[in-house]
Amino acid sequence: MNAFLAKHPESANAIRLIRSHPVSSGFANSTYNSLNALRFIAVNGAVVPVRWSMVSLQPFEPLDTAKAGQTGKNYLFDALIAGIHANPLQWHLVITVGQPGDPTADATLPWPPDRQQVDAGTLTIDRVESDDTSPARNINFDPLVLSNGIAASDDPLLSARSAAYSVQLPARRVGQPGDAF
């Protein structure tokens, strides 16, 4: 790892930034940040770079490292499911609006913290489906499948992720239930 980080100092900087924040105790109270910038395109053609975050409405609880080794291998998923059964879980979709000069081609470079943020709505998860009955099967989470008015930035990771995910599903998941198309 040291040899890799020596050749890729941008990764070392990103790891330092990630490690500067406390780790959450579970999926339900975690904030999820986009890896890549996107472009929002207005009807008049104006383009604005953005990044997004899903900010948990559940109170943040840091990971108790003393207990982490004493839990089962699926404890994060089990806790998430139990939380959804107890109460709906919610996250705000927060859009951070970039400014000219903000890096969009390198996901390892943070934007200044003073950027405008827009609360674009709330995601609520209020039930869990089993793999057997869920309509959300065989989905390729391709970062380049975007809605009208949203376009990829100049970040080369977007294309690399898209190519990797397209190979993953279904070709590399042979033998998984429901993977025959």
PLY file of the C-alpha trace (Angstrom):
ply
format ascii 1.0
element vertex 181
property float x
property float y
property float z
element edge 180
property int vertex1
property int vertex2
end_header
0.00 0.00 0.00
2.84 2.39 0.79
4.30 1.90 -2.70
0.89 2.60 -4.28
0.38 5.75 -2.19
3.88 6.96 -3.06
2.99 6.73 -6.76
-0.49 8.21 -6.23
-0.26 11.10 -3.75
-3.81 12.18 -4.63
-5.04 8.92 -3.09
-2.96 9.49 0.03
-4.53 12.96 0.39
-8.02 11.51 -0.07
-7.37 8.83 2.56
-6.16 11.50 5.01
-9.33 13.50 4.38
-11.56 10.44 4.87
-9.76 9.43 8.06
-10.17 12.95 9.47
-13.90 12.23 9.96
-15.28 9.83 12.56
-16.70 6.55 11.28
-20.42 6.09 11.84
-21.83 3.15 13.74
-24.02 2.01 10.87
-25.65 2.60 7.52
-28.66 4.41 8.99
-26.72 7.33 10.50
-24.11 7.68 7.76
-23.80 10.52 5.28
-23.13 9.33 1.75
-21.11 11.64 -0.51
-20.84 11.39 -4.26
-17.46 10.40 -5.58
-17.71 12.43 -8.75
-18.92 15.80 -9.86
-21.80 16.01 -12.31
-23.14 18.86 -14.43
-26.63 20.29 -14.05
-27.82 21.85 -17.30
-30.55 24.50 -17.19
-33.18 24.92 -19.89
-31.28 27.99 -21.13
-28.10 25.89 -21.50
-26.29 27.19 -18.42
-24.09 24.49 -16.89
-23.31 24.23 -13.19
-20.99 21.66 -11.62
-22.49 19.85 -8.63
-21.73 17.15 -6.11
-24.38 15.47 -4.00
-24.68 14.02 -0.51
-27.32 11.98 1.26
-27.29 13.39 4.81
-28.86 11.17 7.44
-31.66 12.56 9.59
-30.88 9.88 12.17
-28.54 11.18 14.87
-24.88 10.44 14.16
-23.34 7.83 16.41
-19.62 7.12 16.07
-18.44 3.54 15.69
-17.60 1.93 19.01
-14.39 0.19 18.00
-14.44 -1.94 21.17
-17.76 -3.51 20.12
-17.05 -3.72 16.38
-15.13 -7.00 16.66
-17.87 -8.60 18.76
-20.63 -8.36 16.19
-21.74 -10.74 13.48
-20.57 -10.40 9.90
-23.91 -8.91 8.78
-24.42 -6.58 11.73
-24.57 -3.44 9.58
-27.33 -4.89 7.38
-29.14 -6.42 10.36
-29.12 -3.08 12.19
-30.35 -1.25 9.07
-33.25 -3.67 8.62
-34.15 -3.48 12.33
-34.06 0.32 12.12
-36.38 0.38 9.11
-38.80 -1.97 10.88
-38.80 0.31 13.95
-39.22 3.64 12.12
-38.79 4.93 8.59
-35.21 6.06 7.98
-34.56 9.33 6.17
-31.77 11.20 4.41
-31.75 14.69 2.87
-30.46 14.93 -0.71
-28.08 17.89 -0.51
-26.67 19.34 -3.72
-23.41 21.28 -3.41
-23.11 23.87 -6.17
-19.64 24.26 -7.59
-18.02 27.48 -8.72
-15.70 28.22 -11.64
-12.33 26.65 -10.93
-13.66 23.92 -8.62
-12.10 20.61 -9.66
-14.50 18.33 -11.52
-12.04 15.90 -13.13
-10.58 14.54 -9.88
-12.83 13.04 -7.21
-9.98 13.13 -4.68
-9.98 16.93 -4.54
-12.53 18.47 -2.17
-14.33 21.69 -2.95
-14.08 24.61 -0.53
-16.50 24.22 2.38
-18.25 27.54 1.70
-20.05 26.32 -1.44
-23.82 26.83 -1.66
-25.80 23.78 -0.61
-29.37 23.11 -1.67
-31.66 20.66 0.13
-33.29 18.96 -2.86
-35.59 16.57 -1.01
-35.82 13.67 1.36
-35.31 9.97 0.79
-37.44 7.84 3.09
-36.96 4.09 3.44
-39.94 2.58 5.22
-39.85 -1.09 4.29
-37.53 -3.89 3.24
-38.09 -6.33 0.38
-36.54 -9.75 0.14
-34.36 -10.59 -2.84
-37.03 -13.08 -3.92
-39.86 -10.53 -4.21
-38.07 -7.25 -4.84
-38.60 -5.49 -8.17
-35.08 -4.05 -7.77
-33.22 -7.04 -9.16
-30.49 -7.08 -11.73
-29.94 -3.35 -11.60
-26.72 -1.90 -12.94
-25.88 1.22 -10.92
-24.14 2.85 -13.86
-23.03 6.41 -12.96
-23.55 7.51 -16.57
-27.25 6.63 -16.70
-28.48 10.11 -15.87
-31.77 11.98 -16.01
-32.44 14.77 -18.49
-30.69 17.94 -17.36
-27.83 16.04 -15.70
-24.62 15.18 -17.53
-21.29 13.64 -16.68
-18.43 15.91 -15.73
-14.93 15.57 -17.15
-13.99 13.07 -14.42
-12.51 9.98 -16.15
-13.62 7.80 -13.23
-17.21 8.04 -14.43
-16.42 6.25 -17.69
-14.19 3.72 -15.93
-16.92 2.91 -13.38
-19.54 2.67 -16.12
-17.40 0.21 -18.11
-16.63 -1.91 -15.05
-20.26 -2.04 -13.93
-21.50 -3.01 -17.39
-19.21 -6.06 -17.35
-20.25 -6.95 -13.82
-23.91 -7.31 -14.67
-24.87 -9.85 -15.85
-21.77 -11.46 -17.33
-19.73 -11.79 -14.14
-22.60 -12.74 -11.87
-23.34 -16.11 -13.43
-24.87 -18.46 -10.95
-26.64 -15.77 -8.94
-30.41 -16.32 -8.72
-32.29 -14.33 -11.32
-29.23 -13.32 -13.34
-30.28 -14.99 -16.59
-31.64 -12.35 -18.94
0 1
1 2
2 3
3 4
4 5
5 6
6 7
7 8
8 9
9 10
10 11
11 12
12 13
13 14
14 15
15 16
16 17
17 18
18 19
19 20
20 21
21 22
22 23
23 24
24 25
25 26
26 27
27 28
28 29
29 30
30 31
31 32
32 33
33 34
34 35
35 36
36 37
37 38
38 39
39 40
40 41
41 42
42 43
43 44
44 45
45 46
46 47
47 48
48 49
49 50
50 51
51 52
52 53
53 54
54 55
55 56
56 57
57 58
58 59
59 60
60 61
61 62
62 63
63 64
64 65
65 66
66 67
67 68
68 69
69 70
70 71
71 72
72 73
73 74
74 75
75 76
76 77
77 78
78 79
79 80
80 81
81 82
82 83
83 84
84 85
85 86
86 87
87 88
88 89
89 90
90 91
91 92
92 93
93 94
94 95
95 96
96 97
97 98
98 99
99 100
100 101
101 102
102 103
103 104
104 105
105 106
106 107
107 108
108 109
109 110
110 111
111 112
112 113
113 114
114 115
115 116
116 117
117 118
118 119
119 120
120 121
121 122
122 123
123 124
124 125
125 126
126 127
127 128
128 129
129 130
130 131
131 132
132 133
133 134
134 135
135 136
136 137
137 138
138 139
139 140
140 141
141 142
142 143
143 144
144 145
145 146
146 147
147 148
148 149
149 150
150 151
151 152
152 153
153 154
154 155
155 156
156 157
157 158
158 159
159 160
160 161
161 162
162 163
163 164
164 165
165 166
166 167
167 168
168 169
169 170
170 171
171 172
172 173
173 174
174 175
175 176
176 177
177 178
178 179
179 180
